[in-house]
């Protein structure tokens, strides 16, 4: 289903992207309010090296 059709079918144009698979700019082109869960704009477009949560102390 195309985004234009989705926008026309919505009573309230709010899009919640739980998997962060859409580009916010693409959704906003259709005047839909976009929210991606757990990812900031900076995180989405920058590649980072993750550090381990715990360091092995043994």
N, CA, C, O and CB atoms as a CASP TS submission, in Angstrom:
PFRMAT TS
TARGET T0000
AUTHOR 0000-0000-0000
METHOD Language model
MODEL 1
PARENT N/A
ATOM      1  N   UNK     1       0.853  -1.173   0.000  1.00  0.00           N
ATOM      2  CA  UNK     1       0.000   0.000   0.000  1.00  0.00           C
ATOM      3  C   UNK     1       0.899   1.235   0.000  1.00  0.00           C
ATOM      4  O   UNK     1       1.860   1.303   0.767  1.00  0.00           O
ATOM      5  CB  UNK     1      -0.971  -0.002   1.229  1.00  0.00           C
ATOM      6  N   UNK     2       0.598   2.190  -0.837  1.00  0.00           N
ATOM      7  CA  UNK     2       1.402   3.400  -0.939  1.00  0.00           C
ATOM      8  C   UNK     2       1.138   4.365   0.212  1.00  0.00           C
ATOM      9  O   UNK     2       0.070   4.353   0.824  1.00  0.00           O
ATOM     10  CB  UNK     2       1.133   4.088  -2.256  1.00  0.00           C
ATOM     11  N   UNK     3       2.123   5.188   0.485  1.00  0.00           N
ATOM     12  CA  UNK     3       2.008   6.144   1.588  1.00  0.00           C
ATOM     13  C   UNK     3       0.917   7.188   1.345  1.00  0.00           C
ATOM     14  O   UNK     3       0.280   7.656   2.288  1.00  0.00           O
ATOM     15  CB  UNK     3       3.340   6.840   1.809  1.00  0.00           C
ATOM     16  N   UNK     4       0.707   7.545   0.096  1.00  0.00           N
ATOM     17  CA  UNK     4      -0.354   8.510  -0.202  1.00  0.00           C
ATOM     18  C   UNK     4      -1.718   7.928   0.159  1.00  0.00           C
ATOM     19  O   UNK     4      -2.571   8.617   0.718  1.00  0.00           O
ATOM     20  CB  UNK     4      -0.321   8.913  -1.693  1.00  0.00           C
ATOM     21  N   UNK     5      -1.909   6.670  -0.163  1.00  0.00           N
ATOM     22  CA  UNK     5      -3.183   6.015   0.176  1.00  0.00           C
ATOM     23  C   UNK     5      -3.325   5.876   1.690  1.00  0.00           C
ATOM     24  O   UNK     5      -4.406   6.099   2.235  1.00  0.00           O
ATOM     25  CB  UNK     5      -3.279   4.621  -0.498  1.00  0.00           C
ATOM     26  N   UNK     6      -2.259   5.516   2.356  1.00  0.00           N
ATOM     27  CA  UNK     6      -2.274   5.400   3.820  1.00  0.00           C
ATOM     28  C   UNK     6      -2.666   6.741   4.433  1.00  0.00           C
ATOM     29  O   UNK     6      -3.513   6.793   5.324  1.00  0.00           O
ATOM     30  CB  UNK     6      -0.887   4.937   4.358  1.00  0.00           C
ATOM     31  N   UNK     7      -2.059   7.814   3.965  1.00  0.00           N
ATOM     32  CA  UNK     7      -2.362   9.151   4.483  1.00  0.00           C
ATOM     33  C   UNK     7      -3.829   9.510   4.285  1.00  0.00           C
ATOM     34  O   UNK     7      -4.445  10.120   5.159  1.00  0.00           O
ATOM     35  CB  UNK     7      -1.477  10.195   3.804  1.00  0.00           C
ATOM     36  N   UNK     8      -4.385   9.137   3.146  1.00  0.00           N
ATOM     37  CA  UNK     8      -5.795   9.447   2.856  1.00  0.00           C
ATOM     38  C   UNK     8      -6.765   8.615   3.683  1.00  0.00           C
ATOM     39  O   UNK     8      -7.884   9.056   3.946  1.00  0.00           O
ATOM     40  CB  UNK     8      -6.080   9.229   1.386  1.00  0.00           C
ATOM     41  N   UNK     9      -6.359   7.425   4.097  1.00  0.00           N
ATOM     42  CA  UNK     9      -7.227   6.546   4.876  1.00  0.00           C
ATOM     43  C   UNK     9      -7.204   6.846   6.373  1.00  0.00           C
ATOM     44  O   UNK     9      -8.106   6.433   7.102  1.00  0.00           O
ATOM     45  CB  UNK     9      -6.831   5.117   4.649  1.00  0.00           C
ATOM     46  N   UNK    10      -6.182   7.561   6.836  1.00  0.00           N
ATOM     47  CA  UNK    10      -6.036   7.821   8.269  1.00  0.00           C
ATOM     48  C   UNK    10      -6.953   8.938   8.740  1.00  0.00           C
ATOM     49  O   UNK    10      -7.076   9.978   8.093  1.00  0.00           O
ATOM     50  CB  UNK    10      -4.596   8.171   8.595  1.00  0.00           C
ATOM     51  N   UNK    11      -7.591   8.704   9.872  1.00  0.00           N
ATOM     52  CA  UNK    11      -8.389   9.754  10.490  1.00  0.00           C
ATOM     53  C   UNK    11      -7.466  10.805  11.094  1.00  0.00           C
ATOM     54  O   UNK    11      -7.676  12.004  10.915  1.00  0.00           O
ATOM     55  CB  UNK    11      -9.333   9.169  11.570  1.00  0.00           C
ATOM     56  N   UNK    12      -6.449  10.349  11.804  1.00  0.00           N
ATOM     57  CA  UNK    12      -5.392  11.206  12.353  1.00  0.00           C
ATOM     58  C   UNK    12      -4.084  10.771  11.701  1.00  0.00           C
ATOM     59  O   UNK    12      -3.696   9.612  11.849  1.00  0.00           O
ATOM     60  CB  UNK    12      -5.313  11.109  13.939  1.00  0.00           C
ATOM     61  N   UNK    13      -3.400  11.640  10.996  1.00  0.00           N
ATOM     62  CA  UNK    13      -2.181  11.241  10.276  1.00  0.00           C
ATOM     63  C   UNK    13      -0.968  11.080  11.201  1.00  0.00           C
ATOM     64  O   UNK    13      -0.086  11.938  11.250  1.00  0.00           O
ATOM     65  CB  UNK    13      -1.862  12.268   9.198  1.00  0.00           C
ATOM     66  N   UNK    14      -0.948   9.965  11.929  1.00  0.00           N
ATOM     67  CA  UNK    14       0.140   9.668  12.859  1.00  0.00           C
ATOM     68  C   UNK    14       0.694   8.293  12.501  1.00  0.00           C
ATOM     69  O   UNK    14      -0.058   7.325  12.389  1.00  0.00           O
ATOM     70  CB  UNK    14      -0.348   9.715  14.356  1.00  0.00           C
ATOM     71  N   UNK    15       2.003   8.210  12.322  1.00  0.00           N
ATOM     72  CA  UNK    15       2.659   6.971  11.916  1.00  0.00           C
ATOM     73  C   UNK    15       3.681   6.593  12.980  1.00  0.00           C
ATOM     74  O   UNK    15       4.606   7.361  13.247  1.00  0.00           O
ATOM     75  CB  UNK    15       3.337   7.122  10.517  1.00  0.00           C
ATOM     76  N   UNK    16       3.530   5.431  13.584  1.00  0.00           N
ATOM     77  CA  UNK    16       4.442   4.940  14.602  1.00  0.00           C
ATOM     78  C   UNK    16       5.245   3.800  13.998  1.00  0.00           C
ATOM     79  O   UNK    16       4.714   2.717  13.753  1.00  0.00           O
ATOM     80  CB  UNK    16       3.676   4.479  15.883  1.00  0.00           C
ATOM     81  N   UNK    17       6.531   4.048  13.759  1.00  0.00           N
ATOM     82  CA  UNK    17       7.412   3.079  13.122  1.00  0.00           C
ATOM     83  C   UNK    17       8.145   2.285  14.209  1.00  0.00           C
ATOM     84  O   UNK    17       9.165   2.729  14.734  1.00  0.00           O
ATOM     85  CB  UNK    17       8.424   3.789  12.166  1.00  0.00           C
ATOM     86  N   UNK    18       7.614   1.115  14.532  1.00  0.00           N
ATOM     87  CA  UNK    18       8.170   0.305  15.616  1.00  0.00           C
ATOM     88  C   UNK    18       9.466  -0.398  15.229  1.00  0.00           C
ATOM     89  O   UNK    18      10.227  -0.805  16.107  1.00  0.00           O
ATOM     90  CB  UNK    18       7.157  -0.718  16.057  1.00  0.00           C
ATOM     91  N   UNK    19       9.729  -0.547  13.952  1.00  0.00           N
ATOM     92  CA  UNK    19      10.939  -1.239  13.496  1.00  0.00           C
ATOM     93  C   UNK    19      11.969  -0.290  12.893  1.00  0.00           C
ATOM     94  O   UNK    19      13.062  -0.714  12.518  1.00  0.00           O
ATOM     95  CB  UNK    19      10.575  -2.298  12.478  1.00  0.00           C
ATOM     96  N   UNK    20      11.624   0.989  12.799  1.00  0.00           N
ATOM     97  CA  UNK    20      12.512   2.003  12.227  1.00  0.00           C
ATOM     98  C   UNK    20      12.993   1.623  10.835  1.00  0.00           C
ATOM     99  O   UNK    20      14.191   1.632  10.551  1.00  0.00           O
ATOM    100  CB  UNK    20      13.704   2.225  13.135  1.00  0.00           C
ATOM    101  N   UNK    21      12.046   1.294   9.981  1.00  0.00           N
ATOM    102  CA  UNK    21      12.396   0.891   8.619  1.00  0.00           C
ATOM    103  C   UNK    21      12.044   1.949   7.574  1.00  0.00           C
ATOM    104  O   UNK    21      12.367   1.793   6.397  1.00  0.00           O
ATOM    105  CB  UNK    21      11.701  -0.404   8.278  1.00  0.00           C
ATOM    106  N   UNK    22      11.384   3.018   8.002  1.00  0.00           N
ATOM    107  CA  UNK    22      11.022   4.088   7.077  1.00  0.00           C
ATOM    108  C   UNK    22      11.859   5.328   7.350  1.00  0.00           C
ATOM    109  O   UNK    22      12.229   5.593   8.494  1.00  0.00           O
ATOM    110  CB  UNK    22       9.525   4.418   7.188  1.00  0.00           C
ATOM    111  N   UNK    23      12.151   6.070   6.323  1.00  0.00           N
ATOM    112  CA  UNK    23      12.855   7.346   6.477  1.00  0.00           C
ATOM    113  C   UNK    23      11.832   8.402   6.898  1.00  0.00           C
ATOM    114  O   UNK    23      10.810   8.568   6.232  1.00  0.00           O
ATOM    115  CB  UNK    23      13.589   7.765   5.143  1.00  0.00           C
ATOM    116  N   UNK    24      12.093   9.118   7.994  1.00  0.00           N
ATOM    117  CA  UNK    24      11.142  10.133   8.459  1.00  0.00           C
ATOM    118  C   UNK    24      10.775  11.154   7.382  1.00  0.00           C
ATOM    119  O   UNK    24       9.625  11.582   7.294  1.00  0.00           O
ATOM    120  CB  UNK    24      11.713  10.853   9.653  1.00  0.00           C
ATOM    121  N   UNK    25      11.740  11.536   6.576  1.00  0.00           N
ATOM    122  CA  UNK    25      11.482  12.526   5.521  1.00  0.00           C
ATOM    123  C   UNK    25      10.456  12.002   4.530  1.00  0.00           C
ATOM    124  O   UNK    25       9.620  12.762   4.040  1.00  0.00           O
ATOM    125  CB  UNK    25      12.783  12.890   4.787  1.00  0.00           C
ATOM    126  N   UNK    26      10.512  10.704   4.232  1.00  0.00           N
ATOM    127  CA  UNK    26       9.583  10.098   3.278  1.00  0.00           C
ATOM    128  C   UNK    26       8.155  10.143   3.815  1.00  0.00           C
ATOM    129  O   UNK    26       7.224  10.439   3.066  1.00  0.00           O
ATOM    130  CB  UNK    26       9.993   8.645   2.974  1.00  0.00           C
ATOM    131  N   UNK    27       7.974   9.856   5.090  1.00  0.00           N
ATOM    132  CA  UNK    27       6.652   9.873   5.711  1.00  0.00           C
ATOM    133  C   UNK    27       6.121  11.301   5.806  1.00  0.00           C
ATOM    134  O   UNK    27       4.943  11.544   5.544  1.00  0.00           O
ATOM    135  CB  UNK    27       6.705   9.229   7.107  1.00  0.00           C
ATOM    136  N   UNK    28       6.979  12.241   6.176  1.00  0.00           N
ATOM    137  CA  UNK    28       6.567  13.623   6.379  1.00  0.00           C
ATOM    138  C   UNK    28       6.171  14.320   5.070  1.00  0.00           C
ATOM    139  O   UNK    28       5.472  15.333   5.094  1.00  0.00           O
ATOM    140  CB  UNK    28       7.683  14.393   7.050  1.00  0.00           C
ATOM    141  N   UNK    29       6.615  13.778   3.933  1.00  0.00           N
ATOM    142  CA  UNK    29       6.209  14.335   2.635  1.00  0.00           C
ATOM    143  C   UNK    29       4.696  14.305   2.457  1.00  0.00           C
ATOM    144  O   UNK    29       4.139  15.112   1.713  1.00  0.00           O
ATOM    145  CB  UNK    29       6.877  13.564   1.495  1.00  0.00           C
ATOM    146  N   UNK    30       4.035  13.384   3.132  1.00  0.00           N
ATOM    147  CA  UNK    30       2.585  13.221   3.011  1.00  0.00           C
ATOM    148  C   UNK    30       1.839  13.836   4.193  1.00  0.00           C
ATOM    149  O   UNK    30       0.691  13.482   4.462  1.00  0.00           O
ATOM    150  CB  UNK    30       2.235  11.743   2.895  1.00  0.00           C
ATOM    151  N   UNK    31       2.493  14.755   4.894  1.00  0.00           N
ATOM    152  CA  UNK    31       1.912  15.448   6.053  1.00  0.00           C
ATOM    153  C   UNK    31       1.447  14.475   7.133  1.00  0.00           C
ATOM    154  O   UNK    31       0.399  14.663   7.751  1.00  0.00           O
ATOM    155  CB  UNK    31       0.741  16.316   5.610  1.00  0.00           C
ATOM    156  N   UNK    32       2.245  13.437   7.345  1.00  0.00           N
ATOM    157  CA  UNK    32       1.979  12.459   8.391  1.00  0.00           C
ATOM    158  C   UNK    32       2.987  12.700   9.513  1.00  0.00           C
ATOM    159  O   UNK    32       4.183  12.848   9.258  1.00  0.00           O
ATOM    160  CB  UNK    32       2.070  10.985   7.840  1.00  0.00           C
ATOM    161  N   UNK    33       2.505  12.740  10.747  1.00  0.00           N
ATOM    162  CA  UNK    33       3.392  12.879  11.894  1.00  0.00           C
ATOM    163  C   UNK    33       4.110  11.545  12.114  1.00  0.00           C
ATOM    164  O   UNK    33       3.460  10.513  12.281  1.00  0.00           O
ATOM    165  CB  UNK    33       2.598  13.312  13.175  1.00  0.00           C
ATOM    166  N   UNK    34       5.430  11.561  12.113  1.00  0.00           N
ATOM    167  CA  UNK    34       6.241  10.345  12.205  1.00  0.00           C
ATOM    168  C   UNK    34       6.925  10.246  13.559  1.00  0.00           C
ATOM    169  O   UNK    34       7.478  11.223  14.064  1.00  0.00           O
ATOM    170  CB  UNK    34       7.287  10.313  11.087  1.00  0.00           C
ATOM    171  N   UNK    35       6.879   9.029  14.152  1.00  0.00           N
ATOM    172  CA  UNK    35       7.635   8.746  15.362  1.00  0.00           C
ATOM    173  C   UNK    35       8.303   7.387  15.194  1.00  0.00           C
ATOM    174  O   UNK    35       7.638   6.382  14.945  1.00  0.00           O
ATOM    175  CB  UNK    35       6.716   8.775  16.628  1.00  0.00           C
ATOM    176  N   UNK    36       9.615   7.369  15.333  1.00  0.00           N
ATOM    177  CA  UNK    36      10.374   6.119  15.334  1.00  0.00           C
ATOM    178  C   UNK    36      10.708   5.772  16.771  1.00  0.00           C
ATOM    179  O   UNK    36      11.143   6.641  17.527  1.00  0.00           O
ATOM    180  CB  UNK    36      11.671   6.233  14.467  1.00  0.00           C
ATOM    181  N   UNK    37      10.516   4.536  17.163  1.00  0.00           N
ATOM    182  CA  UNK    37      10.692   4.125  18.549  1.00  0.00           C
ATOM    183  C   UNK    37      12.148   3.762  18.830  1.00  0.00           C
ATOM    184  O   UNK    37      12.742   2.943  18.128  1.00  0.00           O
ATOM    185  CB  UNK    37       9.778   2.941  18.871  1.00  0.00           C
ATOM    186  N   UNK    38      12.718   4.386  19.874  1.00  0.00           N
ATOM    187  CA  UNK    38      14.032   4.002  20.363  1.00  0.00           C
ATOM    188  C   UNK    38      15.220   4.494  19.565  1.00  0.00           C
ATOM    189  O   UNK    38      16.352   4.111  19.858  1.00  0.00           O
ATOM    190  CB  UNK    38      14.098   2.568  20.429  1.00  0.00           C
ATOM    191  N   UNK    39      14.999   5.319  18.579  1.00  0.00           N
ATOM    192  CA  UNK    39      16.109   5.809  17.764  1.00  0.00           C
ATOM    193  C   UNK    39      15.965   7.314  17.597  1.00  0.00           C
ATOM    194  O   UNK    39      14.914   7.817  17.199  1.00  0.00           O
ATOM    195  CB  UNK    39      16.151   5.095  16.376  1.00  0.00           C
ATOM    196  N   UNK    40      17.042   8.019  17.908  1.00  0.00           N
ATOM    197  CA  UNK    40      17.041   9.451  17.659  1.00  0.00           C
ATOM    198  C   UNK    40      17.475   9.690  16.220  1.00  0.00           C
ATOM    199  O   UNK    40      18.018   8.789  15.582  1.00  0.00           O
ATOM    200  CB  UNK    40      17.972  10.199  18.657  1.00  0.00           C
ATOM    201  N   UNK    41      17.250  10.859  15.716  1.00  0.00           N
ATOM    202  CA  UNK    41      17.649  11.173  14.340  1.00  0.00           C
ATOM    203  C   UNK    41      19.152  11.009  14.172  1.00  0.00           C
ATOM    204  O   UNK    41      19.611  10.529  13.135  1.00  0.00           O
ATOM    205  CB  UNK    41      17.225  12.607  13.962  1.00  0.00           C
ATOM    206  N   UNK    42      19.915  11.399  15.172  1.00  0.00           N
ATOM    207  CA  UNK    42      21.367  11.276  15.098  1.00  0.00           C
ATOM    208  C   UNK    42      21.780   9.807  15.020  1.00  0.00           C
ATOM    209  O   UNK    42      22.653   9.453  14.227  1.00  0.00           O
ATOM    210  CB  UNK    42      22.026  11.952  16.313  1.00  0.00           C
ATOM    211  N   UNK    43      21.162   8.950  15.833  1.00  0.00           N
ATOM    212  CA  UNK    43      21.488   7.527  15.839  1.00  0.00           C
ATOM    213  C   UNK    43      21.130   6.847  14.531  1.00  0.00           C
ATOM    214  O   UNK    43      21.843   5.951  14.078  1.00  0.00           O
ATOM    215  CB  UNK    43      20.781   6.839  16.976  1.00  0.00           C
ATOM    216  N   UNK    44      20.033   7.266  13.925  1.00  0.00           N
ATOM    217  CA  UNK    44      19.560   6.603  12.721  1.00  0.00           C
ATOM    218  C   UNK    44      20.494   6.808  11.527  1.00  0.00           C
ATOM    219  O   UNK    44      20.616   5.933  10.670  1.00  0.00           O
ATOM    220  CB  UNK    44      18.181   7.099  12.379  1.00  0.00           C
ATOM    221  N   UNK    45      21.149   7.963  11.477  1.00  0.00           N
ATOM    222  CA  UNK    45      21.946   8.277  10.298  1.00  0.00           C
ATOM    223  C   UNK    45      23.454   8.219  10.521  1.00  0.00           C
ATOM    224  O   UNK    45      24.221   8.497   9.600  1.00  0.00           O
ATOM    225  CB  UNK    45      21.583   9.624   9.811  1.00  0.00           C
ATOM    226  N   UNK    46      23.887   7.865  11.720  1.00  0.00           N
ATOM    227  CA  UNK    46      25.317   7.718  11.983  1.00  0.00           C
ATOM    228  C   UNK    46      25.630   6.280  12.323  1.00  0.00           C
ATOM    229  O   UNK    46      24.844   5.606  12.990  1.00  0.00           O
ATOM    230  CB  UNK    46      25.768   8.646  13.119  1.00  0.00           C
ATOM    231  N   UNK    47      26.773   5.809  11.868  1.00  0.00           N
ATOM    232  CA  UNK    47      27.213   4.466  12.209  1.00  0.00           C
ATOM    233  C   UNK    47      28.076   4.565  13.453  1.00  0.00           C
ATOM    234  O   UNK    47      28.982   5.395  13.530  1.00  0.00           O
ATOM    235  CB  UNK    47      27.992   3.797  11.029  1.00  0.00           C
ATOM    236  N   UNK    48      27.788   3.717  14.423  1.00  0.00           N
ATOM    237  CA  UNK    48      28.534   3.741  15.669  1.00  0.00           C
ATOM    238  C   UNK    48      29.102   2.360  15.963  1.00  0.00           C
ATOM    239  O   UNK    48      28.569   1.344  15.519  1.00  0.00           O
ATOM    240  CB  UNK    48      27.645   4.216  16.825  1.00  0.00           C
ATOM    241  N   UNK    49      30.179   2.344  16.709  1.00  0.00           N
ATOM    242  CA  UNK    49      30.701   1.097  17.238  1.00  0.00           C
ATOM    243  C   UNK    49      30.194   0.995  18.662  1.00  0.00           C
ATOM    244  O   UNK    49      30.458   1.869  19.489  1.00  0.00           O
ATOM    245  CB  UNK    49      32.275   1.033  17.167  1.00  0.00           C
ATOM    246  N   UNK    50      29.471  -0.066  18.944  1.00  0.00           N
ATOM    247  CA  UNK    50      28.918  -0.227  20.280  1.00  0.00           C
ATOM    248  C   UNK    50      29.947  -0.827  21.215  1.00  0.00           C
ATOM    249  O   UNK    50      30.707  -1.716  20.831  1.00  0.00           O
ATOM    250  CB  UNK    50      27.669  -1.097  20.243  1.00  0.00           C
ATOM    251  N   UNK    51      29.968  -0.340  22.436  1.00  0.00           N
ATOM    252  CA  UNK    51      30.833  -0.875  23.465  1.00  0.00           C
ATOM    253  C   UNK    51      30.068  -1.963  24.217  1.00  0.00           C
ATOM    254  O   UNK    51      28.843  -1.891  24.309  1.00  0.00           O
ATOM    255  CB  UNK    51      31.319   0.246  24.431  1.00  0.00           C
ATOM    256  N   UNK    52      30.756  -2.961  24.752  1.00  0.00           N
ATOM    257  CA  UNK    52      30.048  -3.993  25.515  1.00  0.00           C
ATOM    258  C   UNK    52      29.406  -3.387  26.751  1.00  0.00           C
ATOM    259  O   UNK    52      29.919  -2.432  27.333  1.00  0.00           O
ATOM    260  CB  UNK    52      31.007  -5.131  25.916  1.00  0.00           C
ATOM    261  N   UNK    53      28.265  -3.964  27.144  1.00  0.00           N
ATOM    262  CA  UNK    53      27.556  -3.467  28.318  1.00  0.00           C
ATOM    263  C   UNK    53      28.384  -3.670  29.574  1.00  0.00           C
ATOM    264  O   UNK    53      28.506  -2.759  30.393  1.00  0.00           O
ATOM    265  CB  UNK    53      26.203  -4.161  28.462  1.00  0.00           C
ATOM    266  N   UNK    54      28.944  -4.841  29.729  1.00  0.00           N
ATOM    267  CA  UNK    54      29.808  -5.140  30.875  1.00  0.00           C
ATOM    268  C   UNK    54      31.170  -5.568  30.403  1.00  0.00           C
ATOM    269  O   UNK    54      31.306  -6.274  29.404  1.00  0.00           O
ATOM    270  CB  UNK    54      29.194  -6.225  31.760  1.00  0.00           C
ATOM    271  N   UNK    55      32.169  -5.138  31.125  1.00  0.00           N
ATOM    272  CA  UNK    55      33.525  -5.586  30.792  1.00  0.00           C
ATOM    273  C   UNK    55      33.874  -6.777  31.674  1.00  0.00           C
ATOM    274  O   UNK    55      33.534  -6.802  32.856  1.00  0.00           O
ATOM    275  CB  UNK    55      34.568  -4.432  30.977  1.00  0.00           C
ATOM    276  N   UNK    56      34.537  -7.740  31.109  1.00  0.00           N
ATOM    277  CA  UNK    56      34.941  -8.919  31.854  1.00  0.00           C
ATOM    278  C   UNK    56      36.084  -8.541  32.790  1.00  0.00           C
ATOM    279  O   UNK    56      37.135  -8.084  32.339  1.00  0.00           O
ATOM    280  CB  UNK    56      35.360 -10.067  30.897  1.00  0.00           C
ATOM    281  N   UNK    57      35.880  -8.731  34.094  1.00  0.00           N
ATOM    282  CA  UNK    57      36.898  -8.330  35.083  1.00  0.00           C
ATOM    283  C   UNK    57      37.755  -9.497  35.523  1.00  0.00           C
ATOM    284  O   UNK    57      38.596  -9.326  36.406  1.00  0.00           O
ATOM    285  CB  UNK    57      36.237  -7.704  36.298  1.00  0.00           C
ATOM    286  N   UNK    58      37.581 -10.669  34.950  1.00  0.00           N
ATOM    287  CA  UNK    58      38.380 -11.828  35.360  1.00  0.00           C
ATOM    288  C   UNK    58      39.664 -11.925  34.602  1.00  0.00           C
ATOM    289  O   UNK    58      40.448 -12.846  34.831  1.00  0.00           O
ATOM    290  CB  UNK    58      37.604 -13.094  35.181  1.00  0.00           C
TER
END
